């Protein structure tokens, strides 16, 4: 079954499912993966940052999807961490924050994407 849940990231989705009445055990036995997504504006290859409206209409690829996938071993570890298992401060997996930072570093996303979607 596929479903949508409004949450900030994949771990936030797991907490939301717990709020809706699911138990850790039910989540462990039924979830195959959780995906968090953001639709972000891409950096204009001509303007090099935010696009001028005239240029914006001429570009074909205006947006791209950025996805955080929590599945398999990472999903198991996060569920155990949420139950209280010791993994330090957090479980290591690539978050949507990581992918947005990578998109900015590689020049695909404007720096304003970080403030808009991560907001730290």
N, C-alpha and C positions, 0 to 999 in steps of 0.2 A: 504494500500500500504506500502511496505517496501522499504527503500532506504538506501544507505550509503552516509555519508558526512565526509570528513576529517576535524576533529576538535580535540582540546586537551581534551575536556570533554563535558558533556551533555549541559551545558550552552553555551559553545563555539559553539555547533551545532545550538542552537537557534539563536545566533548572525549570524552565517553563513547563515541560512535560511532568516534572515532579509536582509542580503547583497544581496541575490539572488532575492529579490523583494517581498517576502511575507510580509504581514502586521501582526501586533500583533493580530488583530481581526481574521485573517485567521488561525494563529497558534492556538489561543484559541479554535476555532471552529472545527479544524480538527485533531490536535495531541492528541493521546491517551498516548503516552509515547516516551521517548528518552533514548537510551541506549548507554553508552560509554564503550568500552572494551579495555583491554590490554591482550596480551598473554605473560605471564612472565615465566621465568625459575624458577623451584622449587628448594628448598634447598635439597641437596643430603643427605639422611639419613646416608650415610657412611662417606663422606668427611666433612659433617657439614657446608659447604659453597659452593664455586664454585667447580664444579666437575672436577676431573682428566679425561682426554679424555677416558682412558680405562674404568673407572668406569661409565662414562656418557653413554657409549654404552650398559652397562649391565642393567641400570635402565629402567623400562618401562614407568613410568610417569615422563617425563622430563619438561613438561610445564603445566600451568593451566591458565584458563581464569579468569580475575578479571573484574567484571562488575559494572558499576554505572547505576542505573535505576532511571530515573526522570519521575514520573507518578502521576496521580490523584492530590491530594491536593498540593504536592510538586511542580508539574509542573505548576499548577495554580498560586501558590505563586511566583515562579520564573518569570513567564511571567508578573505578576503584578509588581514585583520588577524591572524588566527590563523597564517597562513603567514609572517608577518613584514613585511607592508606597513605603511608608516608612516601612522598615523591619530592620532598623539599618544598619550595614555595609553590611550584606548579609542575604540570606534566609538560614535557617538551614535544611540541608538534608545530607545524607551520600554520600560523594564524593568518587571518585576512589582513591584519596589520603588516605582517611580514611581506605578503604579496603586493600590497599597496606601496610599501617602502621600496620593494624591488622594482616595481613599475616606474616609480619616480627616479630611482638610481639609473635605470636603463634608458630613461628619456621618453617613455611612452605616456606617462601621466604628469600633469602639472603638479607643482608642490602644494597647491591649494587642495588637492585631493586628500592629503593627509589630514589637514585641519577639518575638512568637511566630514570625512568618514571615520576618522579615528578620534579626533578631538581631544588630544592630551595636551 
